[in-house]
Amino acid sequence: MFFRATCVFEPEGALPWIQKGAIAIKRMYFIIVGAGPEGSSLAELALNDGHKVAIIEASEERARQIVEKYDVEVFHGDIAIGGILEEAQADKADVLVATTGDDSVNLMTMFLGKDCGIKTLISRVNQSSHQGLFEKLGVQVLVNPEVIIAQHLYGMVKER
């Protein structure tokens, strides 16, 4: 199932660069798998910087919430069911990010993204013992994000 907020792609001839003061950065197309807290926060950051974003989400309720909140295309479905990356126009994607709490879903996402030729693959890894599987595919990983957040919060407390 596909939900559309507005069109992700701009008309032909749109500038591929985002001007940030004196700096120009390349406008990128992100596909994010998982619309939980990490995925939706990443989408918001990318959108605020002027990038294009599509989200693939297995939960219909979350998919609807994202469409109501952000200017993105949302694809409701399971990444393991063939064709959803193609529907999201993976051939135009610069970045594929998997943010789910399930390493098997994230690994499948990265495998399919590599198969589609997406150059930048980034994934959350929930169990550090799975890190090597992702790295064998050339995926940039964020291992145990909860621990990283806890360390940062603890560091903030220690600075007081």
N, C-alpha and C positions, 0 to 999 in steps of 0.2 A: 504494500500500500504506500502511496506517495502523497505527502502533504506539501503544499506550496504556500509559502508566505509571499515572496516575490521572486522574480527571476534572479538567479545568482550571477549570470553572465551579462556583461554590458554589451551594448551594440558594437558591431564591427567598427574598428578604428578607435575604440576607447584606449586611452593611454595606459600602458602596462606598468606605469610607475606611480607611486604615491609620494607627494611632496610633503615633507615634515620639516618646515622651516627651510634651512639651507640644504637639507639632506633629502635626496630622492632614494626611495627604496622600491624594490620590485614588488608589484602587486602579486600576491600568491593566491592560489586556490587550495584551500584546506578541505580534506574530507576527514571528519572525526567520527569514530565509531564508539558509541556510548555517550548518552546525554545525561549521565549522572553529574555530581558536583564538579568533577575535574573536567569532563567534556564540555559542559555548558559554560564553565568559567573560561576555558580555552577559547571557545567560540566567541565569547564576549570580548576577550582581549584581541583576538584576530580581527573581529569586526570593527572594534574601536580604532584599530590601526589601518582600516580601509581595505582589508583583505576580503576575499570571497570565501564563504563557508557553506558546506553541506554536511548534514549529520545523518548517520545511519543509527537507528535506535530500535531495539527489539520490543520495548514496552510501548504499546499504543498510547497509554496515558502520558508518559514522558514525551513521546513524539509530539502529541498535541500541545503540551505545555511549552515546548521549545518553539513551535510555530507561532504561538501566541506572543511569545516574549521577544524573539529575535527575527531579523530580516534574513532568513536562510531557507534553503530547501531541506526538508527532512524526509528521509526514506524510512518507513516503518517496515522492519523485517529482520530476519536472521542472516548474518553475514555468510553463514555456511550454505544458504540456499543460493544457488547460482544466479548470476546476473545482476545482483544489487549494486556492485561496484560499477558495472557498466552503465546502469541506470543513472548513477550519480556522476557519470562522465569522468571516470577514473583516468581516461586518456588525457584529460586536461588538468589533472591534479598535480600540484607541486609537492604536496605533503599529505601523508596519510598517518593519522594518529589514532591508536587504540587506547581507550581509557577505561575499559570495563574492569570489573572486579574478577573476571574469569580469564585465567591465563590461556586456556584452550581457545577461547573466542579471540583473544588478542593475537595469539600465534597464528590462527587461521587467517585473521585479518592481514597480518604481515605477509604471510605466504601468498595470499591472493593479490595483495598490493604489489609485491615484487613481480608476480606473474603478469600484472598489468603494466609494468614498467614505471611505476611511480618511484622517483629518485630518492625522496626523503621519507624514510619509514621510522616512526617513533612509537614506542609502546610502553605502557605501564606494565611492570612485572610484579605480580603479587607475592610469589614465592621465589626467594632468591635461588633456590635449586633449579629453577627453570631459565635463569638468565642466559646460560650457555646456548640453549636452543634458539633463543632470539638472536643472539650475537652471531651464530652460524649463518643466519640469513642476512647479516649486515644491518641489523636493526639497532638504532640508538635506544637505550633502555633507561627507564626510571624505576629503580628497584625499591620496593617497600615505601611508597610515598607517605604512608602514615608515620613511619619512623622519621623521615626527613622533616615532616611538619612538626612532629613532637620535639625533635632536636632544635629546630628553629625557635619554637615557642619557649623551650627551656633556656636557650641562649638569651632570649629577650628578658626573661625573668632574672637571669644571672647578671645582666648588665645594669639592673636597677640599683 
